[in-house]
Amino acid sequence: MDTIYLDHAATSPVRPEVVDAMLPYLKENFGNPSSIHSVGRKNRAALDEARQTIADSIGASPNEIVFTSGGTEADNMAIVGAASANIGKGKHVITSSVEHHAVLHTCRYLESQGFDVTYLPVDRSGRVSVQELQESVREDTILVTIMYGNNEVGTLQPIAELASILKEQGILFHTDAVQAYGLVPIDVKQLDVDLLSGSAHKINGPKGSGFLYVREGVSLAPNQYGGEQERKRRAGTENVPGIVGLAEAARRSQDSMEKRREKYEAFRSKMLEIFDDKGIDYEVNGSGADYLPHVLNVYFPNVNSESLLVNLDLAGVAASSGSACTAGSFEPSHVLEAMYDDEARGRSSIRFSFGYGNEIEQIEKAALETAKIVKRLGGGHQ
């Protein structure tokens, strides 16, 4: 039985073309890009080309791109680095209650170091209030970090609007765009953000590779120490195969963005249409207007999400209860709890996320299996 993989928001399969692009840098092109001989220079050239590709994909300059080991490191580097470098101006940071744990746990760390962090609430669609952000800003606010698109429910935040408010007050703004990058057009100059995180493994690239955009002029204290790689912002020999894979995945995701968005919207509509046809109780979690097209988080009243996921797995459908970083623990989602103030909802919701390799026939089959299992578990119309 072939598994229907609907957990692309957790991680995505690596495209064959990405593997092909990486292979020469795992085999013959093994040089250290910091070496001045021809073997090293070949890898330096690959690094420079990849940096240009990533910069072009978000409207940045190559010298504003720092390669990292993924989204978590990029978030840590942005938040701890910016807070540490600007501690002389204040110790207040603002974030939201629905961030990825890579941001939330980093903010908790800052609190342990004497910083004061404000966690903004969200409405039932998962969006922060622009007005509440304005009211939370203080004289000692030095950094705001708000995600671009939510990894659990797909809700998009009003990033450009938030950025314009913060720019007027000279406050640094970071956005975790790991889930949104490659699926929505991003131009850092139009958004006016100072820092932005991205990751390869969400866009059919390799795990262990990502980037942080750092606007020219923004000061960051390094998180690790050693050599002078990445313009002294991140020590350590660069992961050239991973970076080449990231760039190839980025190129392909940019070229196919509009086509994939249309495809995922069709998947979403088909799945909900089948749920309606089969007469099961459900509600879509998140925003009905501003959302990532590949993420569909659904609440099935009176159905235990753990039981539903196990039964789906046995039926050959891979989905999740939300963030992969909390996999193995079926604690209620902090995102759904913040949105609905209802612990039960978090225990009865699952996330389907679409991506490379999925076709409409798979979506139909997965939706029919889901409806069948939901009814069996007591979630049909009463």
C-alpha positions as CSV (number, residue, x, y, z in Angstrom):
1,M,0.0,0.0,0.0
2,D,1.5,3.3,-1.1
3,T,1.2,6.0,1.6
4,I,-0.6,9.2,0.7
5,Y,1.7,11.8,2.3
6,L,-0.2,14.9,3.5
7,D,2.3,16.3,6.0
8,H,4.3,18.6,3.8
9,A,4.2,21.4,6.4
10,A,6.3,19.1,8.6
11,T,8.8,18.3,5.9
12,S,8.8,17.7,2.2
13,P,10.3,15.1,-0.1
14,V,13.5,16.2,-1.9
15,R,13.0,16.8,-5.6
16,P,15.2,14.5,-7.8
17,E,16.6,17.6,-9.6
18,V,17.7,19.0,-6.2
19,V,19.5,15.7,-5.4
20,D,21.2,15.9,-8.9
21,A,22.4,19.4,-8.2
22,M,23.8,18.4,-4.8
23,L,25.6,15.2,-5.9
24,P,28.7,16.8,-7.4
25,Y,29.3,18.7,-4.1
26,L,29.1,15.4,-2.2
27,K,31.5,13.6,-4.6
28,E,34.1,15.4,-6.6
29,N,33.6,19.1,-5.5
30,F,34.5,18.5,-1.9
31,G,36.7,21.6,-1.3
32,N,36.5,24.1,1.5
33,P,35.0,27.3,0.1
34,S,37.4,29.3,2.3
35,S,40.5,27.7,0.6
36,I,42.3,29.8,-2.0
37,H,43.3,26.9,-4.3
38,S,41.2,25.8,-7.3
39,V,39.4,23.0,-5.4
40,G,38.2,25.5,-2.8
41,R,37.4,28.3,-5.4
42,K,35.0,26.0,-7.2
43,N,32.9,25.6,-4.1
44,R,33.2,29.3,-3.4
45,A,31.7,30.0,-6.8
46,A,28.8,27.6,-6.0
47,L,28.3,29.3,-2.7
48,D,28.2,32.8,-4.4
49,E,25.8,31.6,-7.0
50,A,23.5,30.1,-4.4
51,R,23.6,33.3,-2.3
52,Q,22.5,35.3,-5.4
53,T,19.7,32.9,-6.1
54,I,18.3,33.1,-2.5
55,A,18.7,36.9,-2.5
56,D,16.8,37.2,-5.8
57,S,14.0,35.0,-4.5
58,I,13.2,37.6,-1.8
59,G,14.3,40.9,-3.4
60,A,17.5,41.2,-1.3
61,S,21.2,41.7,-1.9
62,P,23.5,38.8,-1.7
63,N,25.5,40.3,1.2
64,E,22.2,40.3,3.2
65,I,21.9,36.5,3.1
66,V,23.4,34.3,5.9
67,F,23.3,30.6,5.3
68,T,22.2,28.5,8.4
69,S,21.5,24.9,9.3
70,G,17.7,25.6,8.9
71,G,14.8,27.7,10.2
72,T,15.4,27.1,13.9
73,E,19.0,28.4,13.7
74,A,17.9,31.3,11.6
75,D,15.2,32.2,14.1
76,N,17.6,31.9,17.0
77,M,20.3,33.9,15.2
78,A,17.8,36.7,14.4
79,I,16.2,36.9,17.9
80,V,19.1,36.3,20.2
81,G,21.5,38.1,17.9
82,A,19.4,41.2,17.5
83,A,18.4,41.4,21.2
84,S,22.0,41.0,22.3
85,A,23.3,43.6,19.9
86,N,20.7,46.2,20.9
87,I,20.6,45.6,24.6
88,G,21.9,49.1,25.2
89,K,18.6,50.5,23.7
90,G,16.3,48.3,25.8
91,K,15.3,44.8,26.8
92,H,11.7,44.5,25.6
93,V,10.7,42.1,22.9
94,I,7.3,41.5,21.4
95,T,6.1,38.2,19.7
96,S,2.8,36.4,19.3
97,S,1.2,33.5,21.2
98,V,1.0,31.3,18.0
99,E,4.7,31.3,16.9
100,H,6.6,28.2,16.1
101,H,8.5,26.8,19.1
102,A,11.8,27.9,17.5
103,V,10.6,31.5,18.2
104,L,8.7,30.9,21.5
105,H,11.4,28.9,23.2
106,T,14.0,31.4,22.1
107,C,11.9,34.2,23.6
108,R,11.7,32.2,26.8
109,Y,15.5,32.0,26.8
110,L,15.7,35.8,26.5
111,E,13.4,36.1,29.5
112,S,15.8,33.9,31.5
113,Q,18.5,36.5,30.5
114,G,16.6,39.4,31.9
115,F,14.6,40.5,28.9
116,D,10.9,41.3,29.1
117,V,8.7,39.6,26.4
118,T,5.2,40.5,25.5
119,Y,3.1,37.6,23.9
120,L,0.4,39.1,21.7
121,P,-3.0,37.3,21.6
122,V,-4.6,36.4,18.3
123,D,-8.3,36.4,17.2
124,R,-10.2,33.2,16.2
125,S,-8.6,33.4,12.7
126,G,-5.1,33.3,14.2
127,R,-4.2,36.9,13.4
128,V,-2.6,39.4,15.6
129,S,-4.2,42.9,16.0
130,V,-2.3,45.8,14.5
131,Q,-3.8,48.0,17.2
132,E,-2.6,45.7,20.0
133,L,0.9,45.7,18.6
134,Q,0.9,49.5,18.6
135,E,-0.4,49.5,22.2
136,S,2.3,47.0,23.3
137,V,5.2,49.0,22.0
138,R,7.2,50.7,24.7
139,E,10.2,53.1,24.8
140,D,12.5,50.1,25.5
141,T,11.1,47.9,22.8
142,I,14.0,46.7,20.6
143,L,12.6,43.8,18.6
144,V,9.3,42.4,17.3
145,T,9.1,38.8,15.9
146,I,5.9,37.7,14.2
147,M,5.7,34.7,11.8
148,Y,4.6,35.3,8.2
149,G,2.4,32.2,7.8
150,N,1.4,29.8,10.6
151,N,2.7,26.2,10.4
152,E,-0.3,24.6,12.0
153,V,-3.3,26.5,10.6
154,G,-1.8,28.4,7.7
155,T,-3.0,31.9,8.8
156,L,-1.0,34.8,7.2
157,Q,-0.2,37.8,9.3
158,P,-0.4,41.4,8.1
159,I,3.4,41.7,7.9
160,A,3.8,44.8,5.8
161,E,1.3,46.7,7.9
162,L,3.1,45.7,11.1
163,A,6.4,46.6,9.6
164,S,5.3,50.1,8.7
165,I,4.4,50.8,12.3
166,L,7.6,49.5,13.6
167,K,9.8,51.3,11.0
168,E,8.4,54.7,12.1
169,Q,9.6,53.9,15.7
170,G,13.0,52.4,14.8
171,I,12.1,49.0,16.1
172,L,13.7,45.9,14.5
173,F,11.2,43.5,12.9
174,H,11.9,39.8,12.3
175,T,9.5,37.4,10.5
176,D,9.7,33.6,10.5
177,A,8.8,32.9,6.9
178,V,9.8,29.2,7.0
179,Q,6.3,28.0,6.1
180,A,5.4,30.8,3.7
181,Y,8.7,30.9,1.7
182,G,8.2,29.4,-1.7
183,L,4.4,29.5,-1.5
184,V,3.7,33.3,-1.3
185,P,5.6,36.0,-3.2
186,I,8.1,37.7,-0.8
187,D,9.9,41.0,-1.4
188,V,11.7,42.1,1.7
189,K,12.0,45.7,0.4
190,Q,8.2,45.9,0.0
191,L,7.5,44.2,3.3
192,D,10.1,46.4,5.0
193,V,11.2,43.7,7.4
194,D,14.7,43.7,8.9
195,L,15.2,40.0,9.4
196,L,13.5,37.0,7.7
197,S,14.0,33.2,8.2
198,G,13.7,30.5,5.5
199,S,14.4,26.7,5.3
200,A,15.2,24.2,2.5
201,H,13.3,21.2,3.7
202,K,9.9,22.9,3.5
203,I,10.4,23.6,-0.3
204,N,11.6,20.1,-1.4
205,G,15.2,20.8,-0.5
206,P,17.5,19.0,2.0
207,K,17.2,19.1,5.7
208,G,19.9,20.9,7.6
209,S,20.0,24.0,5.3
210,G,18.4,27.4,5.6
211,F,19.0,31.1,5.6
212,L,18.5,34.3,7.4
213,Y,18.0,37.6,5.6
214,V,19.7,40.4,7.5
215,R,19.0,43.9,6.2
216,E,22.1,45.9,5.5
217,G,23.0,47.9,8.6
218,V,21.3,45.7,11.1
219,S,23.6,44.6,13.9
220,L,23.6,41.0,15.1
221,A,25.7,39.4,17.8
222,P,26.9,36.0,16.6
223,N,25.5,32.9,18.3
224,Q,28.7,30.8,17.7
225,Y,32.4,31.6,17.5
226,G,35.2,30.4,15.2
227,G,36.2,31.4,11.7
228,E,35.1,34.5,9.7
229,Q,32.6,32.7,7.4
230,E,29.4,34.4,6.4
231,R,30.9,37.9,6.8
232,K,31.7,37.0,10.5
233,R,28.0,36.4,11.3
234,R,28.1,32.6,11.4
235,A,31.4,30.7,12.1
236,G,31.9,27.2,10.6
237,T,32.6,25.7,7.2
238,E,29.6,26.2,5.0
239,N,27.4,23.2,4.1
240,V,28.0,23.5,0.4
241,P,25.9,20.5,-0.8
242,G,23.0,21.6,1.4
243,I,23.3,25.2,0.3
244,V,23.4,24.2,-3.4
245,G,20.3,22.0,-2.7
246,L,18.6,25.0,-1.0
247,A,19.2,27.2,-4.0
248,E,18.0,24.6,-6.5
249,A,14.8,24.0,-4.5
250,A,14.3,27.8,-4.2
251,R,14.6,28.3,-8.0
252,R,12.1,25.6,-8.7
253,S,9.7,26.7,-6.0
254,Q,9.8,30.3,-7.3
255,D,9.2,29.1,-10.9
256,S,6.2,26.9,-10.0
257,M,4.6,29.1,-7.3
258,E,1.4,30.2,-9.0
259,K,0.7,26.8,-10.5
260,R,1.2,25.1,-7.1
261,R,-1.0,27.6,-5.3
262,E,-3.9,26.9,-7.7
263,K,-3.3,23.1,-7.3
264,Y,-3.4,23.3,-3.5
265,E,-6.6,25.4,-3.5
266,A,-8.2,22.7,-5.7
267,F,-7.1,20.1,-3.2
268,R,-8.5,22.0,-0.3
269,S,-11.8,22.5,-2.1
270,K,-12.1,18.8,-3.0
271,M,-11.4,17.6,0.5
272,L,-14.0,19.9,2.1
273,E,-16.5,19.0,-0.7
274,I,-16.1,15.3,0.2
275,F,-16.5,16.0,3.9
276,D,-19.8,17.8,3.1
277,D,-21.0,15.1,0.8
278,K,-20.3,12.4,3.5
279,G,-22.2,14.3,6.2
280,I,-19.5,14.6,8.8
281,D,-19.2,17.4,11.4
282,Y,-16.2,19.6,10.9
283,E,-14.9,23.1,11.0
284,V,-11.9,24.6,9.3
285,N,-9.4,26.1,11.8
286,G,-7.8,29.4,10.8
287,S,-8.6,32.3,8.4
288,G,-11.0,31.9,5.6
289,A,-9.3,34.8,3.7
290,D,-5.6,35.0,4.5
291,Y,-4.0,31.6,4.6
292,L,-1.3,29.4,3.1
293,P,-3.0,27.3,0.4
294,H,-1.2,24.1,1.3
295,V,-2.3,24.0,4.9
296,L,-5.7,22.7,5.9
297,N,-6.4,22.3,9.6
298,V,-9.7,20.7,10.4
299,Y,-11.7,20.3,13.7
300,F,-13.8,17.1,14.0
301,P,-16.0,17.5,17.1
302,N,-16.1,14.5,19.4
303,V,-13.3,12.7,17.6
304,N,-9.9,12.2,19.3
305,S,-7.2,13.4,17.0
306,E,-4.7,10.7,18.1
307,S,-7.2,7.9,17.3
308,L,-8.0,9.6,14.0
309,L,-4.3,9.9,13.0
310,V,-3.5,6.3,14.0
311,N,-6.5,5.0,11.9
312,L,-5.5,7.2,9.0
313,D,-1.9,5.8,9.1
314,L,-3.3,2.3,9.0
315,A,-5.3,3.3,6.0
316,G,-2.2,4.7,4.3
317,V,-2.7,8.4,4.9
318,A,0.0,10.4,6.7
319,A,-1.3,13.6,8.3
320,S,-0.5,15.3,11.7
321,S,-1.9,17.0,14.7
322,G,0.1,20.2,14.0
323,S,3.7,21.0,14.6
324,A,6.1,18.2,13.9
325,C,8.3,19.6,16.7
326,T,5.8,18.3,19.3
327,A,5.3,15.0,17.6
328,G,5.0,12.1,20.0
329,S,3.2,14.3,22.6
330,F,-0.5,14.8,22.1
331,E,-0.7,17.9,24.2
332,P,-3.2,20.3,22.8
333,S,-1.8,22.7,20.2
334,H,-0.7,26.0,21.7
335,V,-1.8,27.6,18.4
336,L,-5.4,26.3,18.6
337,E,-5.6,27.1,22.3
338,A,-4.5,30.7,21.7
339,M,-7.1,31.0,18.9
340,Y,-10.1,29.4,20.5
341,D,-9.4,29.2,24.2
342,D,-10.7,25.6,24.0
343,E,-8.4,22.7,24.9
344,A,-10.9,20.2,23.5
345,R,-10.6,21.7,20.0
346,G,-6.9,21.0,20.1
347,R,-7.5,17.4,20.9
348,S,-9.9,16.9,18.0
349,S,-8.1,18.7,15.2
350,I,-5.7,17.5,12.5
351,R,-3.6,19.1,9.8
352,F,-3.5,18.1,6.2
353,S,-0.7,19.7,4.2
354,F,-0.2,19.3,0.5
355,G,2.9,19.4,-1.6
356,Y,5.1,17.9,-4.3
357,G,3.9,14.5,-5.5
358,N,0.3,14.9,-4.5
359,E,-2.4,14.5,-7.1
360,I,-6.2,15.1,-6.9
361,E,-6.9,11.3,-6.9
362,Q,-4.9,11.0,-3.7
363,I,-6.8,13.9,-2.1
364,E,-10.1,12.3,-2.9
365,K,-9.0,8.9,-1.5
366,A,-7.6,10.6,1.7
367,A,-10.8,12.6,2.2
368,L,-13.0,9.5,1.8
369,E,-10.9,7.5,4.3
370,T,-11.0,10.4,6.7
371,A,-14.8,10.7,6.5
372,K,-15.2,7.0,7.0
373,I,-12.9,7.0,10.1
374,V,-14.5,10.1,11.5
375,K,-18.0,8.4,11.3
376,R,-16.6,5.3,12.9
377,L,-15.2,7.3,15.7
378,G,-18.5,9.1,16.4
379,G,-18.0,12.3,14.4
380,G,-20.9,12.1,11.9
381,H,-24.0,14.3,12.0
382,Q,-26.1,13.4,15.0
